[in-house]
Amino acid sequence: MPDIWFYHLEKTPLPQVLPDLLEKVVQKGWRAYVHGHDEDKIEVLNGHLWAYSPASFLAHGQEGEELAPRQPVLLGTSGDMVNVPDVYVSVAPVDFPDVSALQRCLVVFEGSDEDHLGWARQQWKRLKGEGADLAYWKQNTQGRWEKMQ
């Protein structure tokens, strides 16, 4: 079972946080699969990843594209993970695919979304009961990440 890190967004919206998390994944030489539940949200994230910083380039693609299996970062809604990632990133209240062979899972949820927050709490309880190695990261008042105990 991989390390599972929960990221509780309170100050910064997902489109602004996701590029930084994915850059760190890619810097480690890992591949990522970003799992959403809504095609429109995936389209928004895809567009943002192309334009979030003029000084950066984060190679990525979407499920269904010809080169999807070769992408270092793949966005999708199916959970099929055709790019064989090292890191699974959940950005919506969706059922996890089989993540047993991965290095890490990131569960990124916005505190202002009650449904997503409730789902994340349920996942925490379930995974803790299964003995998973969990970490909880929360944004402080400056928007920086702090690991909570």
LOKEMI-320762 format. One record per atom (N, C-alpha, C): residue in three letters; atom name; x, y, z. Coordinates in pm, 1 decimal. Layout:
<bamis>
BAMI     r    a         px         py         pz
BAMI   ALA   CA          X          Y          Z
...
</bamis>
This chain:
<bamis>
BAMI     r    a         px         py         pz
BAMI   MET    N       84.4     -118.5        0.0
BAMI   MET   CA        0.0        0.0        0.0
BAMI   MET    C       88.9      124.8        0.0
BAMI   PRO    N       59.6      220.9      -85.6
BAMI   PRO   CA      140.9      342.7      -92.2
BAMI   PRO    C      112.4      436.3       25.3
BAMI   ASP    N      200.4      534.8       44.3
BAMI   ASP   CA      170.4      644.2      135.7
BAMI   ASP    C       50.5      718.6       79.0
BAMI   ILE    N      -40.2      759.9      165.0
BAMI   ILE   CA     -158.3      834.3      120.5
BAMI   ILE    C     -160.0      966.7      194.3
BAMI   TRP    N     -149.1     1074.6      117.5
BAMI   TRP   CA     -143.1     1208.4      173.8
BAMI   TRP    C     -270.4     1283.8      137.0
BAMI   PHE    N     -336.0     1338.4      238.0
BAMI   PHE   CA     -456.0     1419.4      220.1
BAMI   PHE    C     -416.9     1566.6      223.8
BAMI   TYR    N     -460.6     1641.9      124.1
BAMI   TYR   CA     -435.0     1785.4      115.8
BAMI   TYR    C     -567.6     1859.1      127.2
BAMI   HIS    N     -585.8     1930.2      237.5
BAMI   HIS   CA     -708.7     2003.3      266.7
BAMI   HIS    C     -690.9     2148.0      221.2
BAMI   LEU    N     -758.2     2184.6      113.3
BAMI   LEU   CA     -746.9     2319.8       58.2
BAMI   LEU    C     -843.7     2412.8      130.9
BAMI   GLU    N     -788.6     2518.7      188.9
BAMI   GLU   CA     -874.0     2617.4      255.1
BAMI   GLU    C     -850.5     2758.2      202.4
BAMI   LYS    N     -732.0     2785.4      153.7
BAMI   LYS   CA     -696.9     2921.0      108.9
BAMI   LYS    C     -682.6     2931.8      -42.7
BAMI   THR    N     -646.7     2824.2     -106.8
BAMI   THR   CA     -611.3     2827.6     -248.5
BAMI   THR    C     -695.8     2725.9     -324.3
BAMI   PRO    N     -753.9     2763.8     -437.8
BAMI   PRO   CA     -834.2     2668.9     -514.1
BAMI   PRO    C     -747.8     2563.2     -584.8
BAMI   LEU    N     -809.4     2452.5     -615.0
BAMI   LEU   CA     -741.1     2338.4     -678.2
BAMI   LEU    C     -657.9     2377.0     -800.8
BAMI   PRO    N     -710.7     2453.0     -896.8
BAMI   PRO   CA     -628.0     2483.0    -1014.9
BAMI   PRO    C     -495.8     2552.6     -983.0
BAMI   GLN    N     -489.5     2625.5     -872.2
BAMI   GLN   CA     -364.3     2691.8     -835.7
BAMI   GLN    C     -269.7     2599.0     -761.0
BAMI   VAL    N     -323.2     2500.3     -690.3
BAMI   VAL   CA     -241.8     2407.7     -610.9
BAMI   VAL    C     -187.5     2292.9     -694.7
BAMI   LEU    N     -268.9     2242.5     -784.6
BAMI   LEU   CA     -233.9     2122.0     -860.1
BAMI   LEU    C     -101.0     2131.0     -935.6
BAMI   PRO    N      -71.3     2241.3    -1006.4
BAMI   PRO   CA       57.3     2245.2    -1078.4
BAMI   PRO    C      177.7     2225.1     -986.7
BAMI   ASP    N      177.1     2286.0     -869.5
BAMI   ASP   CA      290.4     2270.4     -776.7
BAMI   ASP    C      305.4     2125.2     -732.4
BAMI   LEU    N      194.3     2061.2     -698.2
BAMI   LEU   CA      200.8     1921.1     -656.8
BAMI   LEU    C      253.2     1832.7     -769.7
BAMI   LEU    N      203.5     1856.3     -890.8
BAMI   LEU   CA      245.5     1774.2    -1004.3
BAMI   LEU    C      390.4     1799.8    -1043.1
BAMI   GLU    N      435.6     1924.1    -1030.9
BAMI   GLU   CA      577.2     1953.2    -1059.0
BAMI   GLU    C      667.3     1873.9     -964.7
BAMI   LYS    N      629.4     1864.4     -838.7
BAMI   LYS   CA      709.4     1788.8     -741.5
BAMI   LYS    C      711.3     1640.5     -776.7
BAMI   VAL    N      599.7     1588.6     -823.3
BAMI   VAL   CA      592.3     1448.8     -865.5
BAMI   VAL    C      687.7     1423.9     -981.6
BAMI   VAL    N      680.8     1509.5    -1082.1
BAMI   VAL   CA      763.5     1493.8    -1202.0
BAMI   VAL    C      911.3     1513.2    -1168.9
BAMI   GLN    N      944.0     1604.1    -1078.3
BAMI   GLN   CA     1083.6     1625.4    -1038.3
BAMI   GLN    C     1143.7     1499.9     -975.4
BAMI   LYS    N     1061.5     1417.0     -913.2
BAMI   LYS   CA     1109.0     1291.0     -855.1
BAMI   LYS    C     1126.2     1182.4     -962.0
BAMI   GLY    N     1089.4     1213.4    -1086.5
BAMI   GLY   CA     1096.6     1114.2    -1192.7
BAMI   GLY    C      975.3     1023.0    -1195.4
BAMI   TRP    N      870.0     1063.3    -1126.0
BAMI   TRP   CA      747.7      983.9    -1119.6
BAMI   TRP    C      647.2     1032.2    -1222.7
BAMI   ARG    N      550.9      945.7    -1250.0
BAMI   ARG   CA      438.6      977.0    -1337.7
BAMI   ARG    C      314.0      988.3    -1250.0
BAMI   ALA    N      215.2     1066.1    -1295.1
BAMI   ALA   CA       94.4     1087.3    -1215.4
BAMI   ALA    C      -31.3     1067.1    -1299.1
BAMI   TYR    N     -132.3     1018.1    -1231.8
BAMI   TYR   CA     -266.8     1011.5    -1289.4
BAMI   TYR    C     -357.0     1097.5    -1201.5
BAMI   VAL    N     -423.7     1196.4    -1261.2
BAMI   VAL   CA     -514.3     1286.2    -1190.2
BAMI   VAL    C     -656.7     1241.6    -1220.9
BAMI   HIS    N     -728.3     1201.5    -1115.7
BAMI   HIS   CA     -860.1     1140.3    -1129.4
BAMI   HIS    C     -970.2     1236.0    -1082.8
BAMI   GLY    N    -1052.0     1277.3    -1176.8
BAMI   GLY   CA    -1168.3     1360.1    -1146.7
BAMI   GLY    C    -1295.5     1284.0    -1177.9
BAMI   HIS    N    -1409.1     1344.5    -1153.8
BAMI   HIS   CA    -1536.4     1277.1    -1183.9
BAMI   HIS    C    -1617.9     1351.9    -1289.0
BAMI   ASP    N    -1570.2     1465.2    -1329.9
BAMI   ASP   CA    -1646.1     1550.9    -1419.4
BAMI   ASP    C    -1555.7     1593.4    -1535.7
BAMI   GLU    N    -1597.2     1561.8    -1657.2
BAMI   GLU   CA    -1516.8     1598.1    -1775.3
BAMI   GLU    C    -1491.4     1748.0    -1782.7
BAMI   ASP    N    -1591.3     1828.6    -1743.1
BAMI   ASP   CA    -1572.9     1973.7    -1747.6
BAMI   ASP    C    -1460.4     2018.0    -1653.8
BAMI   LYS    N    -1454.7     1959.6    -1534.7
BAMI   LYS   CA    -1349.2     1994.7    -1439.0
BAMI   LYS    C    -1212.4     1952.4    -1492.8
BAMI   ILE    N    -1205.9     1835.3    -1555.1
BAMI   ILE   CA    -1080.7     1789.0    -1615.2
BAMI   ILE    C    -1037.4     1884.1    -1725.9
BAMI   GLU    N    -1131.4     1931.1    -1806.4
BAMI   GLU   CA    -1099.4     2027.6    -1913.0
BAMI   GLU    C    -1042.6     2157.0    -1854.6
BAMI   VAL    N    -1102.1     2205.1    -1745.7
BAMI   VAL   CA    -1053.6     2326.9    -1680.8
BAMI   VAL    C     -911.6     2305.3    -1629.2
BAMI   LEU    N     -888.4     2193.5    -1561.2
BAMI   LEU   CA     -754.1     2164.4    -1509.7
BAMI   LEU    C     -653.8     2150.6    -1623.6
BAMI   ASN    N     -693.6     2084.4    -1731.4
BAMI   ASN   CA     -606.4     2068.6    -1847.4
BAMI   ASN    C     -565.7     2204.9    -1903.5
BAMI   GLY    N     -662.7     2291.5    -1922.9
BAMI   GLY   CA     -633.0     2425.4    -1974.0
BAMI   GLY    C     -541.7     2503.3    -1880.8
BAMI   HIS    N     -566.0     2490.9    -1752.2
BAMI   HIS   CA     -484.1     2563.5    -1654.8
BAMI   HIS    C     -339.9     2511.0    -1653.4
BAMI   LEU    N     -322.2     2380.2    -1667.4
BAMI   LEU   CA     -186.8     2323.9    -1667.0
BAMI   LEU    C     -105.3     2370.5    -1787.6
BAMI   TRP    N     -172.6     2405.4    -1896.6
BAMI   TRP   CA     -100.0     2457.2    -2012.6
BAMI   TRP    C      -57.5     2602.0    -1992.5
BAMI   ALA    N     -130.0     2677.1    -1908.4
BAMI   ALA   CA     -108.4     2821.7    -1903.3
BAMI   ALA    C      -74.4     2877.3    -1765.6
BAMI   TYR    N      -54.1     2794.1    -1664.7
BAMI   TYR   CA      -39.3     2844.0    -1527.9
BAMI   TYR    C       85.0     2928.4    -1504.9
BAMI   SER    N      191.0     2907.4    -1583.2
BAMI   SER   CA      313.0     2986.0    -1564.6
BAMI   SER    C      387.8     2995.8    -1696.6
BAMI   PRO    N      418.1     3118.5    -1738.6
BAMI   PRO   CA      494.6     3133.0    -1862.3
BAMI   PRO    C      636.3     3076.1    -1851.3
BAMI   ALA    N      685.8     3060.2    -1728.6
BAMI   ALA   CA      822.6     3012.6    -1708.5
BAMI   ALA    C      830.1     2861.3    -1692.4
BAMI   SER    N      717.0     2793.5    -1692.7
BAMI   SER   CA      715.9     2649.1    -1669.6
BAMI   SER    C      642.7     2575.3    -1780.4
BAMI   PHE    N      678.4     2448.9    -1794.2
BAMI   PHE   CA      606.7     2360.4    -1885.5
BAMI   PHE    C      589.8     2226.3    -1815.1
BAMI   LEU    N      468.4     2182.4    -1803.1
BAMI   LEU   CA      437.7     2055.0    -1740.0
BAMI   LEU    C      370.3     1966.6    -1844.5
BAMI   ALA    N      447.4     1874.8    -1900.6
BAMI   ALA   CA      393.9     1785.4    -2003.0
BAMI   ALA    C      280.9     1702.2    -1942.3
BAMI   HIS    N      168.8     1699.2    -2011.8
BAMI   HIS   CA       53.0     1624.2    -1963.9
BAMI   HIS    C      -43.9     1600.2    -2079.7
BAMI   GLY    N     -141.3     1515.7    -2053.8
BAMI   GLY   CA     -244.0     1488.5    -2153.5
BAMI   GLY    C     -370.7     1439.2    -2085.5
BAMI   GLN    N     -468.8     1406.7    -2169.4
BAMI   GLN   CA     -596.3     1358.5    -2119.1
BAMI   GLN    C     -624.4     1218.2    -2171.1
BAMI   GLU    N     -702.5     1145.4    -2094.7
BAMI   GLU   CA     -744.3     1012.3    -2138.4
BAMI   GLU    C     -807.8     1021.2    -2276.0
BAMI   GLY    N     -789.9      918.8    -2352.5
BAMI   GLY   CA     -850.7      912.2    -2484.3
BAMI   GLY    C     -764.0      968.9    -2594.5
BAMI   GLU    N     -660.2     1042.5    -2558.7
BAMI   GLU   CA     -570.6     1096.6    -2659.4
BAMI   GLU    C     -473.1      987.8    -2703.3
BAMI   GLU    N     -426.0      998.1    -2825.3
BAMI   GLU   CA     -337.1      896.4    -2881.6
BAMI   GLU    C     -212.8      870.4    -2795.2
BAMI   LEU    N     -155.4      975.2    -2738.8
BAMI   LEU   CA      -32.6      960.4    -2661.5
BAMI   LEU    C      -57.2      947.8    -2510.7
BAMI   ALA    N     -178.9      923.3    -2470.1
BAMI   ALA   CA     -212.5      914.0    -2327.5
BAMI   ALA    C     -122.5      816.8    -2251.0
BAMI   PRO    N      -91.9      698.1    -2303.6
BAMI   PRO   CA       -6.9      605.9    -2227.0
BAMI   PRO    C      134.9      657.8    -2202.7
BAMI   ARG    N      180.7      753.7    -2282.2
BAMI   ARG   CA      318.2      804.3    -2270.0
BAMI   ARG    C      328.6      929.5    -2183.2
BAMI   GLN    N      216.5      981.5    -2135.9
BAMI   GLN   CA      217.7     1108.0    -2063.4
BAMI   GLN    C      272.9     1094.4    -1921.8
BAMI   PRO    N      360.0     1186.0    -1879.9
BAMI   PRO   CA      407.2     1184.3    -1741.5
BAMI   PRO    C      297.0     1223.9    -1643.2
BAMI   VAL    N      202.4     1304.3    -1690.7
BAMI   VAL   CA       84.8     1341.7    -1612.7
BAMI   VAL    C      -36.7     1320.4    -1701.9
BAMI   LEU    N     -130.2     1240.6    -1652.9
BAMI   LEU   CA     -250.6     1211.0    -1730.0
BAMI   LEU    C     -372.4     1247.6    -1647.6
BAMI   LEU    N     -464.5     1319.3    -1709.5
BAMI   LEU   CA     -588.6     1358.4    -1643.9
BAMI   LEU    C     -702.8     1275.6    -1700.4
BAMI   GLY    N     -792.9     1230.5    -1613.7
BAMI   GLY   CA     -904.6     1152.5    -1662.8
BAMI   GLY    C    -1012.1     1129.1    -1558.7
BAMI   THR    N    -1117.7     1062.4    -1603.5
BAMI   THR   CA    -1231.2     1032.2    -1517.3
BAMI   THR    C    -1255.6      882.6    -1501.3
BAMI   SER    N    -1187.1      800.2    -1576.9
BAMI   SER   CA    -1215.4      656.5    -1574.6
BAMI   SER    C    -1143.4      582.3    -1462.0
BAMI   GLY    N    -1027.6      632.0    -1422.3
BAMI   GLY   CA     -945.9      562.1    -1323.5
BAMI   GLY    C     -862.4      451.4    -1384.5
BAMI   ASP    N     -856.2      444.6    -1518.0
BAMI   ASP   CA     -782.7      336.3    -1585.4
BAMI   ASP    C     -630.8      348.8    -1574.9
BAMI   MET    N     -579.7      466.1    -1556.4
BAMI   MET   CA     -436.5      490.5    -1536.2
BAMI   MET    C     -349.5      425.5    -1644.7
BAMI   VAL    N     -380.8      453.6    -1770.9
BAMI   VAL   CA     -308.2      392.8    -1883.0
BAMI   VAL    C     -163.5      441.1    -1893.9
BAMI   ASN    N     -128.5      546.9    -1823.2
BAMI   ASN   CA        9.8      594.9    -1826.9
BAMI   ASN    C       97.4      525.9    -1721.0
BAMI   VAL    N       44.0      427.2    -1652.8
BAMI   VAL   CA      115.0      348.4    -1551.3
BAMI   VAL    C      187.9      442.5    -1453.1
BAMI   PRO    N      111.4      514.9    -1373.1
BAMI   PRO   CA      171.7      615.4    -1285.6
BAMI   PRO    C      235.1      557.1    -1160.3
BAMI   ASP    N      314.7      641.2    -1097.6
BAMI   ASP   CA      370.3      613.0     -965.3
BAMI   ASP    C      283.9      677.8     -857.4
BAMI   VAL    N      211.6      782.4     -898.0
BAMI   VAL   CA      131.3      861.7     -805.2
BAMI   VAL    C       -9.9      875.7     -860.6
BAMI   TYR    N     -105.6      848.4     -773.9
BAMI   TYR   CA     -247.7      867.3     -803.8
BAMI   TYR    C     -292.9      994.0     -731.6
BAMI   VAL    N     -360.4     1084.4     -803.6
BAMI   VAL   CA     -407.8     1209.8     -746.0
BAMI   VAL    C     -559.3     1216.0     -761.8
BAMI   SER    N     -630.0     1208.8     -650.1
BAMI   SER   CA     -775.3     1219.9     -651.3
BAMI   SER    C     -813.0     1366.1     -629.9
BAMI   VAL    N     -889.6     1422.5     -723.4
BAMI   VAL   CA     -934.2     1561.4     -710.1
BAMI   VAL    C    -1086.6     1570.3     -704.0
BAMI   ALA    N    -1151.9     1457.1     -681.9
BAMI   ALA   CA    -1297.8     1451.1     -675.0
BAMI   ALA    C    -1337.2     1332.2     -588.0
BAMI   PRO    N    -1458.6     1332.3     -536.8
BAMI   PRO   CA    -1503.7     1219.1     -456.0
BAMI   PRO    C    -1536.2     1097.9     -543.6
BAMI   VAL    N    -1431.3     1024.7     -580.5
BAMI   VAL   CA    -1444.8      908.1     -667.8
BAMI   VAL    C    -1384.5      785.3     -600.2
BAMI   ASP    N    -1429.3      667.3     -639.8
BAMI   ASP   CA    -1370.9      544.2     -587.5
BAMI   ASP    C    -1228.6      530.1     -640.0
BAMI   PHE    N    -1137.6      494.6     -551.1
BAMI   PHE   CA     -999.2      472.7     -591.5
BAMI   PHE    C     -990.6      347.9     -678.8
BAMI   PRO    N     -910.0      353.3     -785.3
BAMI   PRO   CA     -875.8      228.9     -855.2
BAMI   PRO    C     -776.6      151.2     -767.5
BAMI   ASP    N     -728.6       40.5     -814.8
BAMI   ASP   CA     -627.9      -35.2     -740.3
BAMI   ASP    C     -498.3       45.5     -739.2
BAMI   VAL    N     -457.5       88.7     -620.2
BAMI   VAL   CA     -337.5      171.5     -605.9
BAMI   VAL    C     -225.8       98.1     -532.4
BAMI   SER    N     -242.9      -30.2     -512.7
BAMI   SER   CA     -149.7     -107.4     -429.4
BAMI   SER    C       -5.6     -105.3     -479.9
BAMI   ALA    N       16.4      -89.0     -608.3
BAMI   ALA   CA      152.6      -92.8     -663.3
BAMI   ALA    C      215.5       46.1     -676.2
BAMI   LEU    N      145.3      150.3     -635.5
BAMI   LEU   CA      194.3      286.5     -653.8
BAMI   LEU    C      282.6      332.3     -537.6
BAMI   GLN    N      356.9      439.8     -560.9
BAMI   GLN   CA      443.1      498.9     -458.8
BAMI   GLN    C      363.1      584.3     -359.7
BAMI   ARG    N      266.8      658.8     -413.7
BAMI   ARG   CA      195.8      754.6     -329.8
BAMI   ARG    C       59.4      785.2     -389.3
BAMI   CYS    N      -34.2      819.5     -302.0
BAMI   CYS   CA     -165.2      869.8     -342.0
BAMI   CYS    C     -184.4     1006.1     -277.5
BAMI   LEU    N     -235.9     1099.9     -353.7
BAMI   LEU   CA     -267.7     1232.4     -302.8
BAMI   LEU    C     -418.1     1251.7     -314.8
BAMI   VAL    N     -480.8     1284.7     -205.0
BAMI   VAL   CA     -624.2     1314.1     -203.1
BAMI   VAL    C     -635.7     1463.7     -177.5
BAMI   VAL    N     -674.3     1537.6     -280.9
BAMI   VAL   CA     -678.4     1682.7     -273.3
BAMI   VAL    C     -825.4     1725.0     -272.3
BAMI   PHE    N     -865.3     1794.0     -163.8
BAMI   PHE   CA    -1007.3     1830.2     -151.5
BAMI   PHE    C    -1020.8     1971.8      -96.5
BAMI   GLU    N    -1125.5     2040.0     -143.1
BAMI   GLU   CA    -1150.7     2177.2     -102.0
BAMI   GLU    C    -1245.1     2177.3       17.4
BAMI   GLY    N    -1203.5     2246.4      123.4
BAMI   GLY   CA    -1281.8     2251.7      245.0
BAMI   GLY    C    -1417.2     2318.2      228.2
BAMI   SER    N    -1432.9     2400.4      126.6
BAMI   SER   CA    -1560.2     2469.1      103.5
BAMI   SER    C    -1663.7     2380.0       34.9
BAMI   ASP    N    -1623.1     2265.3      -14.5
BAMI   ASP   CA    -1713.9     2170.8      -80.9
BAMI   ASP    C    -1753.0     2063.3       20.7
BAMI   GLU    N    -1870.9     2077.3       79.7
BAMI   GLU   CA    -1914.1     1987.5      187.4
BAMI   GLU    C    -1918.4     1841.2      143.9
BAMI   ASP    N    -1961.5     1814.6       20.7
BAMI   ASP   CA    -1966.3     1676.1      -27.7
BAMI   ASP    C    -1826.4     1616.1      -36.5
BAMI   HIS    N    -1734.3     1692.6      -92.9
BAMI   HIS   CA    -1597.4     1644.6     -108.8
BAMI   HIS    C    -1530.0     1629.6       27.8
BAMI   LEU    N    -1554.1     1724.3      117.3
BAMI   LEU   CA    -1498.7     1719.0      252.8
BAMI   LEU    C    -1549.5     1595.4      326.9
BAMI   GLY    N    -1679.5     1570.8      318.9
BAMI   GLY   CA    -1736.8     1452.6      384.2
BAMI   GLY    C    -1681.2     1323.3      326.7
BAMI   TRP    N    -1666.3     1318.5      195.9
BAMI   TRP   CA    -1609.8     1201.1      129.8
BAMI   TRP    C    -1465.9     1178.6      176.6
BAMI   ALA    N    -1386.3     1287.7      182.6
BAMI   ALA   CA    -1246.2     1275.7      225.1
BAMI   ALA    C    -1237.7     1222.1      368.3
BAMI   ARG    N    -1326.1     1268.2      454.1
BAMI   ARG   CA    -1327.9     1217.4      592.7
BAMI   ARG    C    -1359.5     1067.3      595.8
BAMI   GLN    N    -1453.2     1026.3      513.0
BAMI   GLN   CA    -1487.5      883.0      506.2
BAMI   GLN    C    -1367.5      802.0      458.1
BAMI   GLN    N    -1296.7      854.0      357.7
BAMI   GLN   CA    -1179.5      782.7      305.6
BAMI   GLN    C    -1072.0      771.2      412.7
BAMI   TRP    N    -1050.1      879.2      486.6
BAMI   TRP   CA     -950.3      878.2      593.6
BAMI   TRP    C     -982.3      767.6      693.6
BAMI   LYS    N    -1107.5      764.7      738.8
BAMI   LYS   CA    -1148.8      664.7      838.6
BAMI   LYS    C    -1132.3      523.1      783.7
BAMI   ARG    N    -1176.1      501.8      660.1
BAMI   ARG   CA    -1166.8      369.7      598.8
BAMI   ARG    C    -1022.0      325.0      586.0
BAMI   LEU    N     -938.4      412.3      532.5
BAMI   LEU   CA     -797.9      378.4      509.7
BAMI   LEU    C     -722.1      360.9      640.8
BAMI   LYS    N     -752.0      443.3      739.1
BAMI   LYS   CA     -688.0      429.4      869.9
BAMI   LYS    C     -724.7      292.9      929.7
BAMI   GLY    N     -850.8      253.5      913.9
BAMI   GLY   CA     -895.5      123.2      961.6
BAMI   GLY    C     -825.7        7.8      891.3
BAMI   GLU    N     -782.7       30.9      767.8
BAMI   GLU   CA     -711.3      -71.7      691.3
BAMI   GLU    C     -561.4      -70.4      720.7
BAMI   GLY    N     -517.5       21.7      805.8
BAMI   GLY   CA     -376.1       28.2      842.4
BAMI   GLY    C     -287.9      103.1      743.8
BAMI   ALA    N     -346.8      185.3      658.5
BAMI   ALA   CA     -269.4      260.0      559.3
BAMI   ALA    C     -182.1      365.6      628.0
BAMI   ASP    N      -70.1      400.0      563.0
BAMI   ASP   CA       19.8      504.1      610.7
BAMI   ASP    C      -34.2      637.7      559.2
BAMI   LEU    N      -96.4      715.6      649.3
BAMI   LEU   CA     -165.4      838.6      610.8
BAMI   LEU    C      -93.5      962.4      663.5
BAMI   ALA    N     -105.5     1071.6      589.3
BAMI   ALA   CA      -58.5     1202.8      634.4
BAMI   ALA    C     -164.7     1304.8      594.5
BAMI   TYR    N     -182.6     1403.7      679.9
BAMI   TYR   CA     -282.8     1508.7      658.2
BAMI   TYR    C     -212.8     1643.3      651.9
BAMI   TRP    N     -226.8     1710.7      539.0
BAMI   TRP   CA     -166.2     1840.7      516.7
BAMI   TRP    C     -277.0     1944.6      505.8
BAMI   LYS    N     -259.4     2053.9      576.0
BAMI   LYS   CA     -360.0     2159.8      577.2
BAMI   LYS    C     -290.7     2292.7      551.4
BAMI   GLN    N     -359.7     2383.0      483.7
BAMI   GLN   CA     -302.9     2514.7      457.6
BAMI   GLN    C     -315.0     2602.2      582.1
BAMI   ASN    N     -205.6     2672.8      614.6
BAMI   ASN   CA     -211.5     2766.8      726.0
BAMI   ASN    C     -267.3     2899.9      676.7
BAMI   THR    N     -268.3     3001.4      762.8
BAMI   THR   CA     -328.7     3129.2      725.8
BAMI   THR    C     -255.3     3198.5      611.1
BAMI   GLN    N     -127.8     3162.2      588.7
BAMI   GLN   CA      -52.2     3217.6      476.1
BAMI   GLN    C      -66.2     3132.3      349.4
BAMI   GLY    N     -140.2     3023.2      358.4
BAMI   GLY   CA     -158.7     2935.8      243.4
BAMI   GLY    C      -50.2     2831.5      226.7
BAMI   ARG    N       43.4     2822.1      323.2
BAMI   ARG   CA      150.7     2722.0      316.9
BAMI   ARG    C      102.2     2591.4      377.6
BAMI   TRP    N      162.5     2481.9      333.2
BAMI   TRP   CA      124.2     2349.7      381.8
BAMI   TRP    C      188.5     2318.2      515.2
BAMI   GLU    N      107.6     2267.2      606.9
BAMI   GLU   CA      157.2     2220.7      735.9
BAMI   GLU    C      105.2     2079.5      756.1
BAMI   LYS    N      197.1     1991.8      795.4
BAMI   LYS   CA      158.2     1854.0      825.0
BAMI   LYS    C       97.2     1853.1      964.3
BAMI   MET    N      -23.6     1803.1      974.3
BAMI   MET   CA      -94.9     1799.4     1101.3
BAMI   MET    C      -70.7     1664.3     1169.2
BAMI   GLN    N      -69.2     1665.8     1300.0
BAMI   GLN   CA      -49.6     1542.4     1376.5
BAMI   GLN    C     -181.5     1485.9     1424.3
</bamis>
